Amino acid sequence: MEPIQAIWVIGAQGKVLFSDEFYSHALLDINSALFGSMIMGIHILASEFGEEDVQKITLGDMIIYLSRDDDSNIVFALKCDKKANKLTINKVLYEVERLFSEIFEGTIESEEMDIGLFYNFKKELDKLIGLDERTRVESLLESL
């Protein structure tokens, strides 16, 4: 099992702007609206308790690492195996946030956002994670 299994980018209002699974295909049943709202709700609850940020959520054998961009309030979430190296995951999370901000700078709130930007983000994300199309196809076939 690979350390990083999925990613979500969640807008300030809880809407999932982007999601992708890398190795696990069991998440296809997760309702994006529910997931995004839950993550933002946890952030709001944490701030009510006086905490600035939620950095991770542990659910059984998986951990969801979180990072929130202070300027846009966009939350980046990586689903990982419990055995994943925290420093490595946090480094990847930082790079995902930087990459997203670079590609979508000034357009994320636009009503007429170019969906081609998501394709570019996905390609760059695959490079960052170290994936190629063959790996994705092999992973999909193994999950069947």
Secondary structure as UniProt FT lines:
FT   STRAND          4..10
FT   TURN            12..13
FT   STRAND          16..21
FT   HELIX           26..29
FT   HELIX           32..48
FT   TURN            49..50
FT   STRAND          56..59
FT   TURN            60..61
FT   STRAND          62..68
FT   TURN            70..72
FT   STRAND          75..81
FT   TURN            82..83
FT   HELIX           86..104
FT   TURN            105..109
FT   TURN            111..112
FT   HELIX           116..129
FT   HELIX           133..143
//
